[in-house]
C-alpha cells in the first residue's frame, strides 16, 4: 500500500504544489472506530488536508485541523506532525447518515492550529462558508494568509488523496501563469486523484509544463498517546477527586479516544503521581 506525500514546483514560476495519497494509514485509523460512510470519507479528506498543509511549513511540531459544528458530526479533527505521523477522530458521529459536507458539519468554525515543539501555538479560524473542506481551506488562505491556494481532496473509505497548488509570496506575481496552472488542475477527476501516483498524475496534467517532482516521503498512522501523558492529565484532576473514584472501584481506567488504547491506574499508581520525583511512566 502507498502512503506518500510528494512536493513539486514549476520552473520559472512562483507556484508550488503537494500531492498526497493514503491507504494503509487511512484504513488503520478507520478500523478503530468503524464510522458511517460519509464520516469515513470526510475523515479521509481531513487527513489528506492536514498532511498537505503541514508539509508546507518548515518546523518541528504538529498541525491540527478541527471543525466544531452543529451538524451530524459535532467534532472532527486530524493531526499531522513533522515526522509524517497522522491521527484523526470524529466524535459522536456513529449516527451520521449524510454524505453531504454541509449536513455533516452544519454551522461552525474551521480551526487550524500549528504547535511547534519549541514555541507558542498559533491558531487561525475561519467560518464554514464553503460547500466542501477544500473550499473552506482555500477561503482560509485567501483571508488569513493572502495566498492564492487551490486544494483538491477525495476519499472513498479505502483511499484518501489530495493535491494542493499555492502561489508563493512575490513582489510581482505572474497571475496568468497561476491561472493557467490552476485551470489545468481543475480537470482532475476523483478517480484519477484516488488511483494515480504523483508522477503519473502530474504527467497527465502538466506534460507540456516544466514541473519538478521531489522525492516522496512516507506517512504512517501513529497516535502518540502515552501513559505519561495520561498521568499528567490525571494529576490535573487532583488527588482528592481521584481518591474518591478509587473508593468506589479498584482501578481508574481511561481509553485514548484516537487509538482506543486502555490505560489503568490503581491506588498505588495514583499515590505515586503525587509523590515528588515519582515515575509516572511505570506500568
Secondary structure as GFF3:
##gff-version 3
##sequence-region A 1 283
A	DSSP	beta_strand	4	10	.	.	.	ID=ss1
A	DSSP	beta_strand	15	22	.	.	.	ID=ss2
A	DSSP	alpha_helix	24	33	.	.	.	ID=ss3
A	DSSP	alpha_helix	37	54	.	.	.	ID=ss4
A	DSSP	beta_strand	61	69	.	.	.	ID=ss5
A	DSSP	beta_strand	75	81	.	.	.	ID=ss6
A	DSSP	beta_strand	85	91	.	.	.	ID=ss7
A	DSSP	alpha_helix	101	105	.	.	.	ID=ss8
A	DSSP	beta_strand	108	116	.	.	.	ID=ss9
A	DSSP	beta_strand	122	127	.	.	.	ID=ss10
A	DSSP	alpha_helix	133	140	.	.	.	ID=ss11
A	DSSP	pi_helix	141	145	.	.	.	ID=ss12
A	DSSP	beta_strand	149	155	.	.	.	ID=ss13
A	DSSP	beta_strand	160	167	.	.	.	ID=ss14
A	DSSP	alpha_helix	175	185	.	.	.	ID=ss15
A	DSSP	alpha_helix	190	195	.	.	.	ID=ss16
A	DSSP	alpha_helix	198	206	.	.	.	ID=ss17
A	DSSP	beta_strand	211	213	.	.	.	ID=ss18
A	DSSP	beta_strand	217	218	.	.	.	ID=ss19
A	DSSP	beta_strand	220	221	.	.	.	ID=ss20
A	DSSP	alpha_helix	227	237	.	.	.	ID=ss21
A	DSSP	alpha_helix	239	246	.	.	.	ID=ss22
A	DSSP	beta_strand	252	255	.	.	.	ID=ss23
A	DSSP	beta_strand	262	265	.	.	.	ID=ss24
A	DSSP	alpha_helix	267	273	.	.	.	ID=ss25
###
